[in-house]
């Protein structure tokens, strides 16, 4: 999908739309969310093992454990790809005959602009759009390396041949275009 766009510029409605498989009306999303959570209903109907990295949003959108197994529970705020994917690989373990298919979901923050800014402020202030874009490129490269290591782990575990890996985003961020930085305003 080279030209796919999120329906919303903010996290709450964008992620809930992913789980609902449809646009969620502006305003408070349905509570309880389970009746419109088509993804979770499909996974249950098809007998999937569900692994979810819990955060405030996923805890609101999905049925509570034990309907799914938590992973990367130590990092519920600003979850990053490497620790989350390493823990997921450990929890999946080697492929065993007769086990159900698995679905895993983690809302990662490696590329969230607030996290990128915070991580780079430790070394130098991001005082120019060029510095901000460079920090974002470093964050993309780091997340990409973590994803590559996870694919290698899936291969080592004998899981890669029957894996569908979907990487998606809830929204993008403006990186200085037309003077804008961040998201939720365009």
N, C-alpha and C positions, 0 to 999 in steps of 0.2 A: 504494500500500500504506500507507494511513494508520495502520495498527496493526501494522506489522511490527516484530519484535524480534529482536535478535541472539541466537544460541543461547548465546553465551559473553560474559562480562564482561571478557575480556582480549584483547589483540591477536593473539597467536600462533594460538590455536584459532579465533578469529572469522575472521581473514583466510584461513587455510587452508581453512575451511569454504566461504568464497566461491569459492575456486578449485576445490575438490572438488565443489561443487554439492550437498553433503550434510554432515551432522554428522560431525565428525572426533572419534574417541574421545579422552577425557581422557587426559592423559599425553603422552609424546613422540609427535609425529605421524610417520606412516610415512616412512622414509628408505630408499631414495629416494622422493620424493613423486610423481614423474612418473606412475607407474601409477594413482594415484588423482586426478590433476589433470585432471578432465574438461573444464574450461574450455579449457585449453591444447590438449587433444586435439581438441576441437570446432573451435577456431580453425584448427588445422593442417588438419583434414579439409575445412574450408570455404575454405581458401586465403587466410585473412586475413593482412595485413601486421600484425605485432605490434610495438608500441612499449611499452616498460616502463621506468618510472623505477626504477632499481635501488636496493635497500636490502637489508639482511641477510635480511629475510623473503622478499622476492620472489626473491632469488638462491637461496634454499633451496627455494622452492616450484616454480620453473619450470626448464626446461632452460636451460643457459647460452647466451649469444650464440654463434653467430649465429642461433639459433632465434628471436631477437627483437632489435629495435634499441633500444639504450638512449637515453633522453633525460633531461635535467636531471641529468647525471652529477655536476655540481659540488656538489649538495646532497643527499647520501645520508642525512644525519641531520637530523631535524626539517625535512623538505621542506615548503615553503610553496606555496600555490596559484599566486600570481602568477608567480614565476619558472618553475615547472614548466609551467604552461599556456602561457606565452609561448614557451618552448623547443619545446613540442609543436606549437604553431601554425607555428613556423619549419620544423620538420622535416616536417610534413605538406605545407606549401606549397600552391599553387593546385591545384585539382582538375584532373586530367588524364584524358582518355578512356582507357578500357581498363585502368586501374590496379585492383588488387584492393581489396576493402574493408579498412578499417583498424580495429584494436582497440588502445586505449591504456589503460594502467593506471598510476596513481600513488597511492601511499599518502601522503597529505598530513597534516601535523601542525598546521595553523592552529588547529584546534579541540581539539587534545589539551590537557587541562587543565594539564599540566606546562609546556607551551609558552606557554599563555595567562598563567599565573602568572609565568613568567620574563620574558615580554615586558613585562608591566605593572609588574614590580618595578623596571624601569629608571626609571620615573617616580614611583611611589608604592607603598608597601607595601599589599598587599591584606589589610587587617586585619579586615574585616567581610564577612559573607556578601553583603551588598548590593554592596560594592565588587567582590567576586569575580564576582558575576552580571553587573555592569556591564562588567567586563573581557571576560567571555565574549560578551556581546552585541556589543561592539566587534569581537571576533574574527570572529563570525558575519557582521557587516556587511562586514568587510574581505574575507573569503573569498567572499561573495556578489558583491561588486564585481569581484573577479578572475574569477569564473565568468562574469559578465555581459560583461566585456571579451573573454573567450575565445569566447563565443557570437558577439559582434560580429565577431571575427577569422574565425571559421568562415564567417560570411556573406560577408565580404569576399573570402575565398579561394574562394567558390563551393561550399563543402562542406556548408552548413547544411541544405539541402533533403533530403539523404539521410543525415542524421546521427541516430543514436539516442544521446542523452546520458544516462547513468545515474550518478547521484550516490548513493553508499551510505556506510554507516559500519560499522566493525568493532565498535564499542561506543559507548555513550553515557557521560556523566559525571554524577555527582551534583553538584549545585550548592548544597549546603547543606541539602538536604531531610533532615529527621530527623537533622541533625548530620553528615551524610556529605558528603565532598568527594572527587571523583575517581572511579575505577572499579576493577574487578576484585574488589570485595568484596561486590557485590550483583548 
